[in-house]
Amino acid sequence: MSKNSKINTIINFITKHPESVASRRICRELLGEARNRIDAEFAEELVNGLNKVDDQRLETYYYLIR
């Protein structure tokens, strides 16, 4: 699976399940905070953060939501 596909899958999961343990962990690690509701600006910050992580960390996040 491509990096962009994994990022989209992670963002979709976080958007649908913002209160899950996995979503909150990913948000805290990338942005220092977790939110109960995900707006467009916060989603964009997540995308930017996910684009900056190495492949191993992205794989870890992907595994968490699967």
C-alpha positions as a Markdown table, in Angstrom:
| # | Residue | x | y | z |
|---|---|---|---|---|
| 1 | Met | 0.0 | 0.0 | 0.0 |
| 2 | Ser | 1.3 | 3.5 | -0.9 |
| 3 | Lys | 2.2 | 6.1 | 1.7 |
| 4 | Asn | -0.7 | 8.3 | 0.6 |
| 5 | Ser | -3.2 | 5.4 | 0.9 |
| 6 | Lys | -2.0 | 4.7 | 4.4 |
| 7 | Ile | -2.3 | 8.4 | 5.4 |
| 8 | Asn | -5.8 | 8.6 | 3.9 |
| 9 | Thr | -6.9 | 5.5 | 5.8 |
| 10 | Ile | -5.4 | 6.8 | 9.0 |
| 11 | Ile | -7.1 | 10.2 | 8.6 |
| 12 | Asn | -10.5 | 8.6 | 7.7 |
| 13 | Phe | -10.2 | 6.4 | 10.8 |
| 14 | Ile | -9.4 | 9.4 | 13.1 |
| 15 | Thr | -12.2 | 11.5 | 11.6 |
| 16 | Lys | -14.7 | 8.7 | 12.2 |
| 17 | His | -13.4 | 7.6 | 15.6 |
| 18 | Pro | -11.7 | 10.7 | 17.2 |
| 19 | Glu | -12.3 | 9.4 | 20.7 |
| 20 | Ser | -10.6 | 6.0 | 20.2 |
| 21 | Val | -7.4 | 5.2 | 22.0 |
| 22 | Ala | -5.6 | 4.8 | 18.7 |
| 23 | Ser | -6.8 | 8.2 | 17.3 |
| 24 | Arg | -6.0 | 10.0 | 20.5 |
| 25 | Arg | -2.5 | 8.5 | 20.6 |
| 26 | Ile | -1.7 | 9.4 | 17.0 |
| 27 | Cys | -3.0 | 12.9 | 17.5 |
| 28 | Arg | -1.0 | 13.4 | 20.7 |
| 29 | Glu | 2.2 | 12.1 | 19.2 |
| 30 | Leu | 1.9 | 14.1 | 16.0 |
| 31 | Leu | 0.4 | 17.4 | 17.3 |
| 32 | Gly | 0.7 | 17.3 | 21.1 |
| 33 | Glu | -3.1 | 17.2 | 21.6 |
| 34 | Ala | -6.1 | 15.1 | 20.9 |
| 35 | Arg | -9.6 | 16.3 | 20.1 |
| 36 | Asn | -13.1 | 14.9 | 20.4 |
| 37 | Arg | -14.1 | 16.5 | 17.1 |
| 38 | Ile | -11.9 | 16.8 | 14.0 |
| 39 | Asp | -12.3 | 19.9 | 11.8 |
| 40 | Ala | -10.7 | 20.5 | 8.4 |
| 41 | Glu | -7.8 | 22.6 | 9.9 |
| 42 | Phe | -6.9 | 19.9 | 12.4 |
| 43 | Ala | -7.2 | 17.2 | 9.7 |
| 44 | Glu | -4.8 | 19.2 | 7.5 |
| 45 | Glu | -2.3 | 19.4 | 10.4 |
| 46 | Leu | -2.6 | 15.6 | 10.8 |
| 47 | Val | -1.9 | 15.1 | 7.1 |
| 48 | Asn | 1.2 | 17.3 | 7.3 |
| 49 | Gly | 2.4 | 15.5 | 10.4 |
| 50 | Leu | 1.9 | 12.1 | 8.9 |
| 51 | Asn | 3.8 | 13.2 | 5.7 |
| 52 | Lys | 6.8 | 14.1 | 7.9 |
| 53 | Val | 7.1 | 10.8 | 9.9 |
| 54 | Asp | 9.3 | 8.0 | 8.7 |
| 55 | Asp | 7.9 | 4.9 | 7.1 |
| 56 | Gln | 8.3 | 2.8 | 10.2 |
| 57 | Arg | 6.2 | 5.2 | 12.4 |
| 58 | Leu | 3.6 | 5.5 | 9.6 |
| 59 | Glu | 3.4 | 1.7 | 9.5 |
| 60 | Thr | 2.9 | 1.7 | 13.3 |
| 61 | Tyr | 0.1 | 4.1 | 13.1 |
| 62 | Tyr | -1.5 | 2.2 | 10.3 |
| 63 | Tyr | -1.3 | -1.0 | 12.3 |
| 64 | Leu | -2.9 | 0.7 | 15.3 |
| 65 | Ile | -6.0 | 1.5 | 13.4 |
| 66 | Arg | -6.3 | -1.8 | 11.6 |
